[in-house]
């Protein structure tokens, strides 16, 4: 394989790998957020009540 062709294939593979990794991270983040919202609603609290950092800034 020519050097430039090899570099092009490697570069496109790297971009595809980063895209798949980013999609996975975003998907997991959405899943965690949905689960956290479900737990908060089942406990009958709002997100601001459950967040200790936001309580510190309200004072």
mmCIF file as Biopython writes it, N, C-alpha, C and O atoms, coordinates in Angstrom:
data_model
#
loop_
_atom_site.group_PDB
_atom_site.id
_atom_site.type_symbol
_atom_site.label_atom_id
_atom_site.label_alt_id
_atom_site.label_comp_id
_atom_site.label_asym_id
_atom_site.label_entity_id
_atom_site.label_seq_id
_atom_site.pdbx_PDB_ins_code
_atom_site.Cartn_x
_atom_site.Cartn_y
_atom_site.Cartn_z
_atom_site.occupancy
_atom_site.B_iso_or_equiv
_atom_site.auth_seq_id
_atom_site.auth_asym_id
_atom_site.pdbx_PDB_model_num
ATOM 1   N N  . UNK A ? 1  ? 0.857   -1.170 0.000  1.0 0.0 1  A 1 
ATOM 2   C CA . UNK A ? 1  ? 0.000   0.000  0.000  1.0 0.0 1  A 1 
ATOM 3   C C  . UNK A ? 1  ? 0.904   1.234  0.000  1.0 0.0 1  A 1 
ATOM 4   O O  . UNK A ? 1  ? 1.911   1.291  0.705  1.0 0.0 1  A 1 
ATOM 5   N N  . UNK A ? 2  ? 0.520   2.200  -0.797 1.0 0.0 2  A 1 
ATOM 6   C CA . UNK A ? 2  ? 1.258   3.444  -0.893 1.0 0.0 2  A 1 
ATOM 7   C C  . UNK A ? 2  ? 1.221   4.177  0.452  1.0 0.0 2  A 1 
ATOM 8   O O  . UNK A ? 2  ? 0.256   4.042  1.203  1.0 0.0 2  A 1 
ATOM 9   N N  . UNK A ? 3  ? 2.247   4.937  0.751  1.0 0.0 3  A 1 
ATOM 10  C CA . UNK A ? 3  ? 2.334   5.648  2.029  1.0 0.0 3  A 1 
ATOM 11  C C  . UNK A ? 3  ? 1.178   6.603  2.261  1.0 0.0 3  A 1 
ATOM 12  O O  . UNK A ? 3  ? 0.646   6.685  3.368  1.0 0.0 3  A 1 
ATOM 13  N N  . UNK A ? 4  ? 0.787   7.331  1.213  1.0 0.0 4  A 1 
ATOM 14  C CA . UNK A ? 4  ? -0.305  8.292  1.357  1.0 0.0 4  A 1 
ATOM 15  C C  . UNK A ? 4  ? -1.640  7.574  1.531  1.0 0.0 4  A 1 
ATOM 16  O O  . UNK A ? 4  ? -2.494  8.038  2.286  1.0 0.0 4  A 1 
ATOM 17  N N  . UNK A ? 5  ? -1.829  6.464  0.853  1.0 0.0 5  A 1 
ATOM 18  C CA . UNK A ? 5  ? -3.056  5.677  0.998  1.0 0.0 5  A 1 
ATOM 19  C C  . UNK A ? 5  ? -3.149  5.108  2.407  1.0 0.0 5  A 1 
ATOM 20  O O  . UNK A ? 5  ? -4.211  5.142  3.029  1.0 0.0 5  A 1 
ATOM 21  N N  . UNK A ? 6  ? -2.039  4.587  2.906  1.0 0.0 6  A 1 
ATOM 22  C CA . UNK A ? 6  ? -2.005  4.049  4.267  1.0 0.0 6  A 1 
ATOM 23  C C  . UNK A ? 6  ? -2.357  5.143  5.273  1.0 0.0 6  A 1 
ATOM 24  O O  . UNK A ? 6  ? -3.140  4.914  6.194  1.0 0.0 6  A 1 
ATOM 25  N N  . UNK A ? 7  ? -1.785  6.317  5.099  1.0 0.0 7  A 1 
ATOM 26  C CA . UNK A ? 7  ? -2.053  7.434  5.994  1.0 0.0 7  A 1 
ATOM 27  C C  . UNK A ? 7  ? -3.516  7.853  5.930  1.0 0.0 7  A 1 
ATOM 28  O O  . UNK A ? 7  ? -4.109  8.171  6.960  1.0 0.0 7  A 1 
ATOM 29  N N  . UNK A ? 8  ? -4.106  7.857  4.743  1.0 0.0 8  A 1 
ATOM 30  C CA . UNK A ? 8  ? -5.514  8.214  4.577  1.0 0.0 8  A 1 
ATOM 31  C C  . UNK A ? 8  ? -6.421  7.207  5.274  1.0 0.0 8  A 1 
ATOM 32  O O  . UNK A ? 8  ? -7.355  7.592  5.977  1.0 0.0 8  A 1 
ATOM 33  N N  . UNK A ? 9  ? -6.150  5.926  5.084  1.0 0.0 9  A 1 
ATOM 34  C CA . UNK A ? 9  ? -6.954  4.882  5.722  1.0 0.0 9  A 1 
ATOM 35  C C  . UNK A ? 9  ? -6.819  4.966  7.238  1.0 0.0 9  A 1 
ATOM 36  O O  . UNK A ? 9  ? -7.810  4.839  7.958  1.0 0.0 9  A 1 
ATOM 37  N N  . UNK A ? 10 ? -5.605  5.177  7.724  1.0 0.0 10 A 1 
ATOM 38  C CA . UNK A ? 10 ? -5.389  5.288  9.168  1.0 0.0 10 A 1 
ATOM 39  C C  . UNK A ? 10 ? -6.118  6.502  9.734  1.0 0.0 10 A 1 
ATOM 40  O O  . UNK A ? 10 ? -6.718  6.419  10.806 1.0 0.0 10 A 1 
ATOM 41  N N  . UNK A ? 11 ? -6.072  7.613  9.031  1.0 0.0 11 A 1 
ATOM 42  C CA . UNK A ? 11 ? -6.733  8.840  9.475  1.0 0.0 11 A 1 
ATOM 43  C C  . UNK A ? 11 ? -8.248  8.657  9.518  1.0 0.0 11 A 1 
ATOM 44  O O  . UNK A ? 11 ? -8.895  9.051  10.488 1.0 0.0 11 A 1 
ATOM 45  N N  . UNK A ? 12 ? -8.814  8.061  8.467  1.0 0.0 12 A 1 
ATOM 46  C CA . UNK A ? 12 ? -10.259 7.818  8.447  1.0 0.0 12 A 1 
ATOM 47  C C  . UNK A ? 12 ? -10.668 6.824  9.537  1.0 0.0 12 A 1 
ATOM 48  O O  . UNK A ? 12 ? -11.729 6.969  10.144 1.0 0.0 12 A 1 
ATOM 49  N N  . UNK A ? 13 ? -9.833  5.825  9.782  1.0 0.0 13 A 1 
ATOM 50  C CA . UNK A ? 13 ? -10.104 4.884  10.866 1.0 0.0 13 A 1 
ATOM 51  C C  . UNK A ? 13 ? -10.092 5.569  12.218 1.0 0.0 13 A 1 
ATOM 52  O O  . UNK A ? 13 ? -10.920 5.272  13.080 1.0 0.0 13 A 1 
ATOM 53  N N  . UNK A ? 14 ? -9.156  6.485  12.405 1.0 0.0 14 A 1 
ATOM 54  C CA . UNK A ? 14 ? -9.084  7.231  13.656 1.0 0.0 14 A 1 
ATOM 55  C C  . UNK A ? 14 ? -10.327 8.099  13.842 1.0 0.0 14 A 1 
ATOM 56  O O  . UNK A ? 14 ? -10.886 8.155  14.938 1.0 0.0 14 A 1 
ATOM 57  N N  . UNK A ? 15 ? -10.757 8.765  12.792 1.0 0.0 15 A 1 
ATOM 58  C CA . UNK A ? 15 ? -11.963 9.590  12.870 1.0 0.0 15 A 1 
ATOM 59  C C  . UNK A ? 15 ? -13.175 8.726  13.189 1.0 0.0 15 A 1 
ATOM 60  O O  . UNK A ? 15 ? -14.011 9.114  14.005 1.0 0.0 15 A 1 
ATOM 61  N N  . UNK A ? 16 ? -13.280 7.567  12.561 1.0 0.0 16 A 1 
ATOM 62  C CA . UNK A ? 16 ? -14.398 6.657  12.838 1.0 0.0 16 A 1 
ATOM 63  C C  . UNK A ? 16 ? -14.352 6.169  14.283 1.0 0.0 16 A 1 
ATOM 64  O O  . UNK A ? 16 ? -15.389 6.088  14.943 1.0 0.0 16 A 1 
ATOM 65  N N  . UNK A ? 17 ? -13.165 5.847  14.777 1.0 0.0 17 A 1 
ATOM 66  C CA . UNK A ? 17 ? -13.024 5.407  16.165 1.0 0.0 17 A 1 
ATOM 67  C C  . UNK A ? 17 ? -13.436 6.482  17.151 1.0 0.0 17 A 1 
ATOM 68  O O  . UNK A ? 17 ? -14.126 6.199  18.130 1.0 0.0 17 A 1 
ATOM 69  N N  . UNK A ? 18 ? -13.020 7.704  16.901 1.0 0.0 18 A 1 
ATOM 70  C CA . UNK A ? 18 ? -13.404 8.818  17.778 1.0 0.0 18 A 1 
ATOM 71  C C  . UNK A ? 18 ? -14.904 9.058  17.711 1.0 0.0 18 A 1 
ATOM 72  O O  . UNK A ? 18 ? -15.523 9.352  18.733 1.0 0.0 18 A 1 
ATOM 73  N N  . UNK A ? 19 ? -15.500 8.940  16.532 1.0 0.0 19 A 1 
ATOM 74  C CA . UNK A ? 19 ? -16.947 9.133  16.391 1.0 0.0 19 A 1 
ATOM 75  C C  . UNK A ? 19 ? -17.720 8.068  17.162 1.0 0.0 19 A 1 
ATOM 76  O O  . UNK A ? 19 ? -18.701 8.381  17.837 1.0 0.0 19 A 1 
ATOM 77  N N  . UNK A ? 20 ? -17.291 6.826  17.069 1.0 0.0 20 A 1 
ATOM 78  C CA . UNK A ? 20 ? -17.965 5.739  17.795 1.0 0.0 20 A 1 
ATOM 79  C C  . UNK A ? 20 ? -17.814 5.937  19.297 1.0 0.0 20 A 1 
ATOM 80  O O  . UNK A ? 20 ? -18.777 5.751  20.042 1.0 0.0 20 A 1 
ATOM 81  N N  . UNK A ? 21 ? -16.631 6.310  19.750 1.0 0.0 21 A 1 
ATOM 82  C CA . UNK A ? 21 ? -16.394 6.542  21.174 1.0 0.0 21 A 1 
ATOM 83  C C  . UNK A ? 21 ? -17.266 7.693  21.678 1.0 0.0 21 A 1 
ATOM 84  O O  . UNK A ? 21 ? -17.865 7.596  22.749 1.0 0.0 21 A 1 
ATOM 85  N N  . UNK A ? 22 ? -17.337 8.780  20.910 1.0 0.0 22 A 1 
ATOM 86  C CA . UNK A ? 22 ? -18.151 9.929  21.308 1.0 0.0 22 A 1 
ATOM 87  C C  . UNK A ? 22 ? -19.617 9.545  21.387 1.0 0.0 22 A 1 
ATOM 88  O O  . UNK A ? 22 ? -20.299 9.922  22.340 1.0 0.0 22 A 1 
ATOM 89  N N  . UNK A ? 23 ? -20.118 8.803  20.407 1.0 0.0 23 A 1 
ATOM 90  C CA . UNK A ? 23 ? -21.515 8.377  20.422 1.0 0.0 23 A 1 
ATOM 91  C C  . UNK A ? 23 ? -21.793 7.512  21.647 1.0 0.0 23 A 1 
ATOM 92  O O  . UNK A ? 23 ? -22.841 7.647  22.278 1.0 0.0 23 A 1 
ATOM 93  N N  . UNK A ? 24 ? -20.862 6.627  21.984 1.0 0.0 24 A 1 
ATOM 94  C CA . UNK A ? 24 ? -21.028 5.756  23.148 1.0 0.0 24 A 1 
ATOM 95  C C  . UNK A ? 24 ? -21.087 6.567  24.435 1.0 0.0 24 A 1 
ATOM 96  O O  . UNK A ? 24 ? -21.931 6.306  25.292 1.0 0.0 24 A 1 
ATOM 97  N N  . UNK A ? 25 ? -20.206 7.543  24.581 1.0 0.0 25 A 1 
ATOM 98  C CA . UNK A ? 25 ? -20.183 8.374  25.788 1.0 0.0 25 A 1 
ATOM 99  C C  . UNK A ? 25 ? -21.469 9.184  25.903 1.0 0.0 25 A 1 
ATOM 100 O O  . UNK A ? 25 ? -22.045 9.266  26.987 1.0 0.0 25 A 1 
ATOM 101 N N  . UNK A ? 26 ? -21.926 9.777  24.817 1.0 0.0 26 A 1 
ATOM 102 C CA . UNK A ? 26 ? -23.160 10.566 24.847 1.0 0.0 26 A 1 
ATOM 103 C C  . UNK A ? 26 ? -24.352 9.671  25.168 1.0 0.0 26 A 1 
ATOM 104 O O  . UNK A ? 26 ? -25.219 10.051 25.955 1.0 0.0 26 A 1 
ATOM 105 N N  . UNK A ? 27 ? -24.400 8.500  24.573 1.0 0.0 27 A 1 
ATOM 106 C CA . UNK A ? 27 ? -25.496 7.565  24.822 1.0 0.0 27 A 1 
ATOM 107 C C  . UNK A ? 27 ? -25.523 7.134  26.287 1.0 0.0 27 A 1 
ATOM 108 O O  . UNK A ? 27 ? -26.590 7.100  26.899 1.0 0.0 27 A 1 
ATOM 109 N N  . UNK A ? 28 ? -24.372 6.808  26.849 1.0 0.0 28 A 1 
ATOM 110 C CA . UNK A ? 28 ? -24.310 6.419  28.264 1.0 0.0 28 A 1 
ATOM 111 C C  . UNK A ? 28 ? -24.709 7.580  29.164 1.0 0.0 28 A 1 
ATOM 112 O O  . UNK A ? 28 ? -25.386 7.381  30.174 1.0 0.0 28 A 1 
ATOM 113 N N  . UNK A ? 29 ? -24.297 8.782  28.807 1.0 0.0 29 A 1 
ATOM 114 C CA . UNK A ? 29 ? -24.647 9.957  29.602 1.0 0.0 29 A 1 
ATOM 115 C C  . UNK A ? 29 ? -26.155 10.166 29.624 1.0 0.0 29 A 1 
ATOM 116 O O  . UNK A ? 29 ? -26.729 10.472 30.670 1.0 0.0 29 A 1 
ATOM 117 N N  . UNK A ? 30 ? -26.790 10.002 28.482 1.0 0.0 30 A 1 
ATOM 118 C CA . UNK A ? 30 ? -28.253 10.143 28.423 1.0 0.0 30 A 1 
ATOM 119 C C  . UNK A ? 30 ? -28.939 9.070  29.254 1.0 0.0 30 A 1 
ATOM 120 O O  . UNK A ? 30 ? -29.929 9.346  29.932 1.0 0.0 30 A 1 
ATOM 121 N N  . UNK A ? 31 ? -28.418 7.845  29.206 1.0 0.0 31 A 1 
ATOM 122 C CA . UNK A ? 31 ? -28.991 6.747  29.983 1.0 0.0 31 A 1 
ATOM 123 C C  . UNK A ? 31 ? -28.854 7.013  31.480 1.0 0.0 31 A 1 
ATOM 124 O O  . UNK A ? 31 ? -29.800 6.806  32.240 1.0 0.0 31 A 1 
ATOM 125 N N  . UNK A ? 32 ? -27.687 7.469  31.897 1.0 0.0 32 A 1 
ATOM 126 C CA . UNK A ? 32 ? -27.469 7.772  33.314 1.0 0.0 32 A 1 
ATOM 127 C C  . UNK A ? 32 ? -28.375 8.909  33.757 1.0 0.0 32 A 1 
ATOM 128 O O  . UNK A ? 32 ? -28.947 8.855  34.845 1.0 0.0 32 A 1 
ATOM 129 N N  . UNK A ? 33 ? -28.511 9.933  32.931 1.0 0.0 33 A 1 
ATOM 130 C CA . UNK A ? 33 ? -29.381 11.067 33.272 1.0 0.0 33 A 1 
ATOM 131 C C  . UNK A ? 33 ? -30.829 10.613 33.414 1.0 0.0 33 A 1 
ATOM 132 O O  . UNK A ? 33 ? -31.526 11.053 34.328 1.0 0.0 33 A 1 
ATOM 133 N N  . UNK A ? 34 ? -31.285 9.746  32.527 1.0 0.0 34 A 1 
ATOM 134 C CA . UNK A ? 34 ? -32.659 9.239  32.608 1.0 0.0 34 A 1 
ATOM 135 C C  . UNK A ? 34 ? -32.855 8.408  33.869 1.0 0.0 34 A 1 
ATOM 136 O O  . UNK A ? 34 ? -33.887 8.525  34.530 1.0 0.0 34 A 1 
ATOM 137 N N  . UNK A ? 35 ? -31.886 7.576  34.208 1.0 0.0 35 A 1 
ATOM 138 C CA . UNK A ? 35 ? -31.992 6.769  35.426 1.0 0.0 35 A 1 
ATOM 139 C C  . UNK A ? 35 ? -31.973 7.651  36.666 1.0 0.0 35 A 1 
ATOM 140 O O  . UNK A ? 35 ? -32.713 7.399  37.617 1.0 0.0 35 A 1 
ATOM 141 N N  . UNK A ? 36 ? -31.143 8.672  36.665 1.0 0.0 36 A 1 
ATOM 142 C CA . UNK A ? 36 ? -31.069 9.590  37.795 1.0 0.0 36 A 1 
ATOM 143 C C  . UNK A ? 36 ? -32.384 10.347 37.968 1.0 0.0 36 A 1 
ATOM 144 O O  . UNK A ? 36 ? -32.853 10.531 39.091 1.0 0.0 36 A 1 
ATOM 145 N N  . UNK A ? 37 ? -32.968 10.777 36.875 1.0 0.0 37 A 1 
ATOM 146 C CA . UNK A ? 37 ? -34.263 11.457 36.931 1.0 0.0 37 A 1 
ATOM 147 C C  . UNK A ? 37 ? -35.337 10.530 37.477 1.0 0.0 37 A 1 
ATOM 148 O O  . UNK A ? 37 ? -36.178 10.955 38.268 1.0 0.0 37 A 1 
ATOM 149 N N  . UNK A ? 38 ? -35.318 9.274  37.065 1.0 0.0 38 A 1 
ATOM 150 C CA . UNK A ? 38 ? -36.295 8.305  37.562 1.0 0.0 38 A 1 
ATOM 151 C C  . UNK A ? 38 ? -36.140 8.076  39.062 1.0 0.0 38 A 1 
ATOM 152 O O  . UNK A ? 38 ? -37.135 7.984  39.780 1.0 0.0 38 A 1 
ATOM 153 N N  . UNK A ? 39 ? -34.908 7.984  39.537 1.0 0.0 39 A 1 
ATOM 154 C CA . UNK A ? 39 ? -34.674 7.794  40.974 1.0 0.0 39 A 1 
ATOM 155 C C  . UNK A ? 39 ? -35.139 9.015  41.754 1.0 0.0 39 A 1 
ATOM 156 O O  . UNK A ? 39 ? -35.782 8.884  42.796 1.0 0.0 39 A 1 
ATOM 157 N N  . UNK A ? 40 ? -34.815 10.208 41.249 1.0 0.0 40 A 1 
ATOM 158 C CA . UNK A ? 40 ? -35.231 11.435 41.933 1.0 0.0 40 A 1 
ATOM 159 C C  . UNK A ? 40 ? -36.745 11.550 41.990 1.0 0.0 40 A 1 
ATOM 160 O O  . UNK A ? 40 ? -37.299 11.946 43.015 1.0 0.0 40 A 1 
ATOM 161 N N  . UNK A ? 41 ? -37.419 11.208 40.900 1.0 0.0 41 A 1 
ATOM 162 C CA . UNK A ? 41 ? -38.881 11.306 40.902 1.0 0.0 41 A 1 
ATOM 163 C C  . UNK A ? 41 ? -39.508 10.256 41.807 1.0 0.0 41 A 1 
ATOM 164 O O  . UNK A ? 41 ? -40.537 10.519 42.430 1.0 0.0 41 A 1 
ATOM 165 N N  . UNK A ? 42 ? -38.910 9.073  41.892 1.0 0.0 42 A 1 
ATOM 166 C CA . UNK A ? 42 ? -39.458 8.044  42.776 1.0 0.0 42 A 1 
ATOM 167 C C  . UNK A ? 42 ? -39.257 8.408  44.244 1.0 0.0 42 A 1 
ATOM 168 O O  . UNK A ? 42 ? -40.019 7.970  45.107 1.0 0.0 42 A 1 
ATOM 169 N N  . UNK A ? 43 ? -38.235 9.205  44.524 1.0 0.0 43 A 1 
ATOM 170 C CA . UNK A ? 43 ? -37.995 9.653  45.892 1.0 0.0 43 A 1 
ATOM 171 C C  . UNK A ? 43 ? -38.777 10.919 46.217 1.0 0.0 43 A 1 
ATOM 172 O O  . UNK A ? 43 ? -38.849 11.331 47.375 1.0 0.0 43 A 1 
ATOM 173 N N  . UNK A ? 44 ? -39.359 11.532 45.197 1.0 0.0 44 A 1 
ATOM 174 C CA . UNK A ? 44 ? -40.162 12.729 45.392 1.0 0.0 44 A 1 
ATOM 175 C C  . UNK A ? 44 ? -39.340 13.984 45.637 1.0 0.0 44 A 1 
ATOM 176 O O  . UNK A ? 44 ? -39.777 14.878 46.361 1.0 0.0 44 A 1 
ATOM 177 N N  . UNK A ? 45 ? -38.160 14.061 45.045 1.0 0.0 45 A 1 
ATOM 178 C CA . UNK A ? 45 ? -37.336 15.254 45.185 1.0 0.0 45 A 1 
ATOM 179 C C  . UNK A ? 45 ? -37.040 15.833 43.810 1.0 0.0 45 A 1 
ATOM 180 O O  . UNK A ? 45 ? -37.081 15.131 42.799 1.0 0.0 45 A 1 
ATOM 181 N N  . UNK A ? 46 ? -36.742 17.125 43.794 1.0 0.0 46 A 1 
ATOM 182 C CA . UNK A ? 46 ? -36.367 17.766 42.539 1.0 0.0 46 A 1 
ATOM 183 C C  . UNK A ? 46 ? -34.860 17.670 42.364 1.0 0.0 46 A 1 
ATOM 184 O O  . UNK A ? 46 ? -34.130 17.328 43.295 1.0 0.0 46 A 1 
ATOM 185 N N  . UNK A ? 47 ? -34.414 17.973 41.172 1.0 0.0 47 A 1 
ATOM 186 C CA . UNK A ? 47 ? -32.982 17.886 40.889 1.0 0.0 47 A 1 
ATOM 187 C C  . UNK A ? 47 ? -32.194 18.872 41.738 1.0 0.0 47 A 1 
ATOM 188 O O  . UNK A ? 47 ? -31.093 18.554 42.187 1.0 0.0 47 A 1 
ATOM 189 N N  . UNK A ? 48 ? -32.737 20.063 41.965 1.0 0.0 48 A 1 
ATOM 190 C CA . UNK A ? 48 ? -32.014 21.048 42.772 1.0 0.0 48 A 1 
ATOM 191 C C  . UNK A ? 48 ? -31.929 20.633 44.234 1.0 0.0 48 A 1 
ATOM 192 O O  . UNK A ? 48 ? -30.963 20.980 44.913 1.0 0.0 48 A 1 
ATOM 193 N N  . UNK A ? 49 ? -32.914 19.901 44.731 1.0 0.0 49 A 1 
ATOM 194 C CA . UNK A ? 49 ? -32.851 19.408 46.107 1.0 0.0 49 A 1 
ATOM 195 C C  . UNK A ? 49 ? -31.822 18.291 46.250 1.0 0.0 49 A 1 
ATOM 196 O O  . UNK A ? 49 ? -31.220 18.140 47.313 1.0 0.0 49 A 1 
ATOM 197 N N  . UNK A ? 50 ? -31.617 17.519 45.208 1.0 0.0 50 A 1 
ATOM 198 C CA . UNK A ? 50 ? -30.698 16.386 45.254 1.0 0.0 50 A 1 
ATOM 199 C C  . UNK A ? 50 ? -29.257 16.793 44.997 1.0 0.0 50 A 1 
ATOM 200 O O  . UNK A ? 50 ? -28.337 16.021 45.267 1.0 0.0 50 A 1 
ATOM 201 N N  . UNK A ? 51 ? -29.055 17.988 44.481 1.0 0.0 51 A 1 
ATOM 202 C CA . UNK A ? 51 ? -27.722 18.435 44.093 1.0 0.0 51 A 1 
ATOM 203 C C  . UNK A ? 51 ? -27.091 19.255 45.211 1.0 0.0 51 A 1 
ATOM 204 O O  . UNK A ? 51 ? -27.511 20.384 45.465 1.0 0.0 51 A 1 
ATOM 205 N N  . UNK A ? 52 ? -26.092 18.700 45.878 1.0 0.0 52 A 1 
ATOM 206 C CA . UNK A ? 52 ? -25.454 19.402 46.996 1.0 0.0 52 A 1 
ATOM 207 C C  . UNK A ? 52 ? -24.674 20.622 46.525 1.0 0.0 52 A 1 
ATOM 208 O O  . UNK A ? 52 ? -24.540 21.587 47.277 1.0 0.0 52 A 1 
ATOM 209 N N  . UNK A ? 53 ? -24.160 20.605 45.314 1.0 0.0 53 A 1 
ATOM 210 C CA . UNK A ? 53 ? -23.397 21.745 44.809 1.0 0.0 53 A 1 
ATOM 211 C C  . UNK A ? 53 ? -24.313 22.937 44.584 1.0 0.0 53 A 1 
ATOM 212 O O  . UNK A ? 53 ? -23.938 24.066 44.900 1.0 0.0 53 A 1 
ATOM 213 N N  . UNK A ? 54 ? -25.506 22.710 44.046 1.0 0.0 54 A 1 
ATOM 214 C CA . UNK A ? 54 ? -26.414 23.830 43.820 1.0 0.0 54 A 1 
ATOM 215 C C  . UNK A ? 54 ? -26.899 24.415 45.138 1.0 0.0 54 A 1 
ATOM 216 O O  . UNK A ? 54 ? -27.182 25.610 45.212 1.0 0.0 54 A 1 
ATOM 217 N N  . UNK A ? 55 ? -26.999 23.591 46.181 1.0 0.0 55 A 1 
ATOM 218 C CA . UNK A ? 55 ? -27.396 24.102 47.494 1.0 0.0 55 A 1 
ATOM 219 C C  . UNK A ? 55 ? -26.339 25.047 48.047 1.0 0.0 55 A 1 
ATOM 220 O O  . UNK A ? 55 ? -26.677 26.041 48.689 1.0 0.0 55 A 1 
ATOM 221 N N  . UNK A ? 56 ? -25.072 24.754 47.810 1.0 0.0 56 A 1 
ATOM 222 C CA . UNK A ? 56 ? -23.998 25.611 48.298 1.0 0.0 56 A 1 
ATOM 223 C C  . UNK A ? 56 ? -24.038 26.977 47.634 1.0 0.0 56 A 1 
ATOM 224 O O  . UNK A ? 56 ? -23.706 27.976 48.270 1.0 0.0 56 A 1 
ATOM 225 N N  . UNK A ? 57 ? -24.436 27.043 46.376 1.0 0.0 57 A 1 
ATOM 226 C CA . UNK A ? 57 ? -24.465 28.304 45.649 1.0 0.0 57 A 1 
ATOM 227 C C  . UNK A ? 57 ? -25.719 29.121 45.947 1.0 0.0 57 A 1 
ATOM 228 O O  . UNK A ? 57 ? -25.737 30.325 45.690 1.0 0.0 57 A 1 
ATOM 229 N N  . UNK A ? 58 ? -26.754 28.503 46.477 1.0 0.0 58 A 1 
ATOM 230 C CA . UNK A ? 58 ? -27.982 29.223 46.786 1.0 0.0 58 A 1 
ATOM 231 C C  . UNK A ? 58 ? -27.848 30.050 48.054 1.0 0.0 58 A 1 
ATOM 232 O O  . UNK A ? 58 ? -28.543 31.054 48.210 1.0 0.0 58 A 1 
ATOM 233 N N  . UNK A ? 59 ? -26.972 29.650 48.957 1.0 0.0 59 A 1 
ATOM 234 C CA . UNK A ? 59 ? -26.830 30.345 50.246 1.0 0.0 59 A 1 
ATOM 235 C C  . UNK A ? 59 ? -26.290 31.737 50.111 1.0 0.0 59 A 1 
ATOM 236 O O  . UNK A ? 59 ? -26.120 32.433 51.112 1.0 0.0 59 A 1 
#
